[in-house]
């Protein structure tokens, strides 16, 4: 069985090569859509990360492809409809870092609430003054959690340790867990209006694109913090920038950015047909980088050593299960 891995770091390659049963697999540092078609033309199995676009062009060249193992929970980088048409199965990694992402969420929350970033920038310049660095306690503050899946639930558990009041919004509610963990499901309007800190833990879908938009930001408690460790497209960058300018949002912790794939490939900007709207988003993202009340990390909420191992182990188990005729963690596309 021919297997090709894309977006592979040196650390991943070292780990994968230790697995004797994947002997003969090929490894590529670049994303699959940037690789020459010869890299995957004969592959029956490919494994990718989130920046590889498995689109119709890739699938057209991947004549022998039968299985895709994405080393991520999300799969919006894969044309699922085209895969279904070709009867190509797709498996993901549904559970690898619920606590990992939740911990990174609090790294952002604390960096903002205690003004860690401006304090660091100031002190490395030799300025040890306190002026403008007064933060606030998390104890007694209201945390609004949008999305109460596994990551959201870990965030809620951790909030209890800080002594926070917890509100949650989800289209699916679990009253028993809410009672056990001591949080309340409320309407989106109530959550937005009462939360001192709003954190997103929901999937990115066509229906959730720009979920946090200008209208919903107007409904937020003035000066609240916004945390996004989910997907960049959940937040309208233009609306966020305006809200930071006006003080409607007091600060933002962003592990993901809208159009972050463009930032990774800025040479696209030089093309004649580069969309004006994407150019605007790119410029706004750059502006966000220079704000003291915005903390940005490069999509690393998942990236602990423990999560790294879990991702690779699950991906390999998915490939092995497919080879043995009983695929696991298969993504089922709703009709």
Phi and psi in degrees as a GROMACS rama.xvg file:
@    title "Ramachandran Plot"
@    xaxis  label "Phi"
@    yaxis  label "Psi"
@TYPE xy
-84.061  124.039  UNK-2
-122.293  134.374  UNK-3
-126.772  126.921  UNK-4
-104.492  134.289  UNK-5
-121.148  159.647  UNK-6
58.0321  43.3874  UNK-7
-96.2761  124.593  UNK-8
-81.2917  167.866  UNK-9
-62.5495  -35.3943  UNK-10
-65.9857  -42.9884  UNK-11
-64.8723  -42.8232  UNK-12
-60.5754  -42.1883  UNK-13
-61.5196  -43.8703  UNK-14
-65.5005  -45.7685  UNK-15
-65.3258  -36.7206  UNK-16
-69.5274  -17.4719  UNK-17
-76.6726  -15.736  UNK-18
-85.6779  102.965  UNK-19
-60.1522  -31.2011  UNK-20
-73.1626  -13.6843  UNK-21
-97.7709  17.7415  UNK-22
-56.5726  135.175  UNK-23
96.0848  -8.03288  UNK-24
-67.5794  153.296  UNK-25
-108.176  148.612  UNK-26
-127.451  135.593  UNK-27
-134.008  135.242  UNK-28
-75.4578  -31.0813  UNK-29
-81.7118  165.594  UNK-30
-69.8121  154.572  UNK-31
-63.1533  -35.2426  UNK-32
-74.5541  -12.7453  UNK-33
-95.6673  -17.614  UNK-34
-76.0349  153.863  UNK-35
-65.0007  148.235  UNK-36
-56.8329  -27.795  UNK-37
-62.6863  -20.722  UNK-38
-70.1161  -25.8745  UNK-39
-132.022  2.77495  UNK-40
-57.6733  -39.1819  UNK-41
-100.19  4.30627  UNK-42
-75.9846  135.185  UNK-43
-89.7301  -26.0988  UNK-44
-132.274  133.819  UNK-45
-126.174  147.461  UNK-46
-124.815  129.512  UNK-47
-133.952  169.095  UNK-48
-111.576  -168.485  UNK-49
-73.2753  -17.8737  UNK-50
-91.1686  -7.04333  UNK-51
-80.6842  122.432  UNK-52
-94.5444  107.562  UNK-53
-91.997  88.0384  UNK-54
-105.521  -171.823  UNK-55
-63.9136  -34.9939  UNK-56
-64.1486  -43.7381  UNK-57
-64.2954  -46.5194  UNK-58
-63.8801  -33.473  UNK-59
-62.9041  -35.3016  UNK-60
-85.8421  -20.4493  UNK-61
-89.0857  72.7121  UNK-62
-62.1011  -33.7324  UNK-63
-100.525  3.83498  UNK-64
-65.8931  130.171  UNK-65
-124.347  -17.778  UNK-66
-151.862  136.586  UNK-67
-120.636  125.833  UNK-68
-111.922  100.58  UNK-69
-84.6482  133.486  UNK-70
-87.2774  53.0114  UNK-71
-158.971  166.713  UNK-72
-82.3174  -45.8937  UNK-73
-72.4634  154.778  UNK-74
-139.831  24.7722  UNK-75
-72.4376  -6.2949  UNK-76
-87.5155  1.51532  UNK-77
-116.488  133.111  UNK-78
-76.5998  91.2984  UNK-79
-68.1899  -35.436  UNK-80
-63.9717  -41.5839  UNK-81
-67.5912  -36.4315  UNK-82
-65.4564  -42.5904  UNK-83
-62.414  -39.3775  UNK-84
-62.7502  -36.6016  UNK-85
-86.3857  -2.53833  UNK-86
60.5083  37.7527  UNK-87
-93.2121  124.349  UNK-88
-85.3139  148.379  UNK-89
-128.295  129.284  UNK-90
-118.019  148.485  UNK-91
-123.495  -173.008  UNK-92
-114.309  89.3515  UNK-93
-68.5149  -29.6847  UNK-94
-135.404  112.578  UNK-95
-144.624  -28.3159  UNK-96
-153.498  44.0584  UNK-97
-57.9562  -48.7931  UNK-98
-69.9474  -31.8974  UNK-99
-62.2372  -50.2096  UNK-100
-67.9073  -37.8876  UNK-101
-62.9696  -40.8231  UNK-102
-63.3661  -40.4046  UNK-103
-67.1079  -32.5989  UNK-104
-57.1181  -44.0545  UNK-105
-73.485  -25.3016  UNK-106
-59.9837  -41.8206  UNK-107
-69.9293  -44.5596  UNK-108
-59.272  -48.1679  UNK-109
-69.7136  -35.2747  UNK-110
-60.7337  -35.4599  UNK-111
-82.8461  -46.9593  UNK-112
-65.9494  -29.1323  UNK-113
-109.379  13.1274  UNK-114
51.7801  43.9073  UNK-115
-64.3488  -42.9243  UNK-116
-64.3379  -53.503  UNK-117
-63.3017  -31.9144  UNK-118
-65.4458  -41.1178  UNK-119
-65.0856  -47.405  UNK-120
-58.7375  -39.8995  UNK-121
-68.8853  -45.4789  UNK-122
-69.8955  -32.2812  UNK-123
-70.5897  -13.9156  UNK-124
-91.1611  1.66249  UNK-125
88.3252  10.9486  UNK-126
-103.113  113.773  UNK-127
-108.794  22.7904  UNK-128
-74.0377  156.729  UNK-129
-92.1226  -12.8863  UNK-130
-54.7338  125.754  UNK-131
78.2422  7.65154  UNK-132
-111.128  15.1358  UNK-133
-74.5359  122.311  UNK-134
-98.4746  -156.587  UNK-135
-144.208  155.011  UNK-136
-74.201  147.095  UNK-137
-80.0307  -28.6334  UNK-138
-58.6391  127.254  UNK-139
87.7915  -10.5351  UNK-140
-82.0317  160.225  UNK-141
-99.3756  124.861  UNK-142
-103.352  126.019  UNK-143
-104.434  120.568  UNK-144
-110.302  116.29  UNK-145
-101.296  109.837  UNK-146
105.478  106.673  UNK-147
-112.141  45.6788  UNK-148
-77.8529  -158.017  UNK-149
-62.7017  -42.2756  UNK-150
-67.3514  -46.4086  UNK-151
-57.5825  -39.4003  UNK-152
-66.5699  -37.2828  UNK-153
-64.8912  -39.7407  UNK-154
-60.989  -41.5727  UNK-155
-63.6768  -44.2368  UNK-156
-60.0149  -42.9976  UNK-157
-67.075  -34.1586  UNK-158
-62.1906  -33.0466  UNK-159
-61.6005  -37.2449  UNK-160
-64.5883  -26.4165  UNK-161
-87.8716  -4.92658  UNK-162
74.4991  35.4069  UNK-163
-92.6892  154.452  UNK-164
-84.3203  134.615  UNK-165
-122.355  124.356  UNK-166
-115.427  149.849  UNK-167
-139.719  149.953  UNK-168
-133.127  133.559  UNK-169
-159.276  151.941  UNK-170
-72.5479  -22.7013  UNK-171
-115.945  126.372  UNK-172
-114.726  143.463  UNK-173
-120.853  95.4143  UNK-174
-63.6444  -35.9544  UNK-175
-65.2861  -44.5016  UNK-176
-66.7661  -38.3549  UNK-177
-60.1095  -42.6372  UNK-178
-67.1488  -41.9763  UNK-179
-66.3436  -37.5097  UNK-180
-93.9565  -6.83794  UNK-181
74.9996  40.0547  UNK-182
-127.068  166.57  UNK-183
-120.44  131.819  UNK-184
-78.5656  133.359  UNK-185
-136.744  173.793  UNK-186
-69.1671  159.702  UNK-187
-61.6594  -39.6303  UNK-188
-60.9355  -44.5218  UNK-189
-64.161  -43.9223  UNK-190
-61.3961  -47.3505  UNK-191
-61.7694  -41.5424  UNK-192
-74.7822  -21.2819  UNK-193
-112.352  -9.16081  UNK-194
-82.9182  131.089  UNK-195
-79.6442  -28.8697  UNK-196
-135.409  128.502  UNK-197
-114.47  126.026  UNK-198
-127.108  135.592  UNK-199
-101.221  129.959  UNK-200
-143.02  57.6813  UNK-201
-128.266  158.735  UNK-202
-75.5656  157.414  UNK-203
-95.8883  117.5  UNK-204
-136.213  166.463  UNK-205
-53.7416  -33.7769  UNK-206
-77.9571  -15.1002  UNK-207
-109.667  5.72611  UNK-208
-59.9485  129.4  UNK-209
53.005  42.8621  UNK-210
-57.4561  -41.1063  UNK-211
-94.4024  101.135  UNK-212
-121.312  -174.652  UNK-213
-59.1742  -43.118  UNK-214
-63.964  -45.5184  UNK-215
-71.3954  -32.6806  UNK-216
-63.2711  -36.874  UNK-217
-61.181  -28.4807  UNK-218
-83.8939  -5.73228  UNK-219
-76.3933  154.711  UNK-220
-62.2928  129.553  UNK-221
-61.1537  131.377  UNK-222
87.1923  2.58188  UNK-223
-67.4558  157.778  UNK-224
-93.56  144.361  UNK-225
-116.732  126.853  UNK-226
-118.56  130.444  UNK-227
-132.773  106.66  UNK-228
-116.831  21.348  UNK-229
-102.338  -86.7858  UNK-230
-140.796  140.393  UNK-231
-61.9004  -36.2696  UNK-232
-67.6978  -7.30936  UNK-233
-70.2082  -22.1554  UNK-234
-116.445  130.719  UNK-235
-75.5866  109.093  UNK-236
-60.5544  -38.8417  UNK-237
-63.1254  -44.4265  UNK-238
-66.1812  -38.5167  UNK-239
-63.76  -45.0306  UNK-240
-60.1904  -44.7899  UNK-241
-62.1132  -40.7008  UNK-242
-68.8098  -34.6172  UNK-243
-68.2031  -38.8798  UNK-244
-61.8464  -40.7057  UNK-245
-84.4298  -14.4467  UNK-246
87.6494  0.796515  UNK-247
-60.8031  -39.712  UNK-248
-107.268  127.684  UNK-249
-81.1894  -19.8773  UNK-250
178.739  160.309  UNK-251
-137.405  136.706  UNK-252
-112.701  113.246  UNK-253
-124.836  113.121  UNK-254
-91.0297  -13.2053  UNK-255
-132.216  148.493  UNK-256
-128.182  145.709  UNK-257
-62.5115  126.619  UNK-258
71.6581  28.7141  UNK-259
-62.7965  -24.5037  UNK-260
-66.0697  -26.5436  UNK-261
-69.5969  -39.3772  UNK-262
-61.9069  -35.5636  UNK-263
-71.034  -20.9563  UNK-264
-129.398  57.1529  UNK-265
-64.9326  -16.1004  UNK-266
-63.9984  -18.709  UNK-267
-59.2644  -28.8398  UNK-268
-59.7928  -28.0015  UNK-269
-77.1577  -11.4878  UNK-270
-71.7313  149.476  UNK-271
-66.5188  -27.6123  UNK-272
-103.639  22.6583  UNK-273
-67.6977  124.719  UNK-274
-62.9177  137.698  UNK-275
-62.1756  -37.0766  UNK-276
-64.9016  -38.5074  UNK-277
-68.5351  -35.9612  UNK-278
-61.035  -42.2491  UNK-279
-61.8593  -44.7159  UNK-280
-63.0577  -42.1733  UNK-281
-60.0159  -45.2117  UNK-282
-65.7655  -39.0094  UNK-283
-66.0529  -38.6056  UNK-284
-60.7323  -40.8404  UNK-285
-64.9636  -37.8694  UNK-286
-63.6731  -39.272  UNK-287
-60.0039  -31.5632  UNK-288
-59.7515  -25.8804  UNK-289
-101.278  9.82587  UNK-290
-91.2185  134.83  UNK-291
-69.6276  -25.4605  UNK-292
-97.1994  18.7143  UNK-293
-126.922  127.054  UNK-294
-112.3  121.555  UNK-295
-120.223  131.891  UNK-296
-124.009  153.358  UNK-297
-86.1024  61.1252  UNK-298
55.7793  54.7495  UNK-299
-118.587  12.721  UNK-300
-58.0641  -30.0148  UNK-301
-81.6959  -12.7186  UNK-302
-93.9054  62.3379  UNK-303
-99.6852  161.928  UNK-304
-61.3558  -41.8212  UNK-305
-64.3187  -42.1352  UNK-306
-67.2469  -37.9714  UNK-307
-54.9844  -46.8643  UNK-308
-66.4556  -42.5841  UNK-309
-62.9222  -39.5654  UNK-310
-61.7463  -48.4256  UNK-311
-67.1821  -41.6357  UNK-312
-62.0111  -45.1068  UNK-313
-66.5978  -40.8328  UNK-314
-62.0211  -42.552  UNK-315
-66.3749  -38.7644  UNK-316
-64.2543  -37.3493  UNK-317
-63.2333  -42.8699  UNK-318
-66.9121  -44.0933  UNK-319
-63.8862  -41.2768  UNK-320
-63.8997  -38.9617  UNK-321
-63.6074  -43.9681  UNK-322
-62.2251  -30.7153  UNK-323
-89.0713  -0.750802  UNK-324
91.4335  10.4715  UNK-325
-136.548  74.7801  UNK-326
-53.6835  143.476  UNK-327
-119.582  156.366  UNK-328
53.5815  39.4457  UNK-329
-75.3354  131.823  UNK-330
-77.349  123.242  UNK-331
-104.539  116.371  UNK-332
-83.4087  123.204  UNK-333
-68.9428  140.281  UNK-334
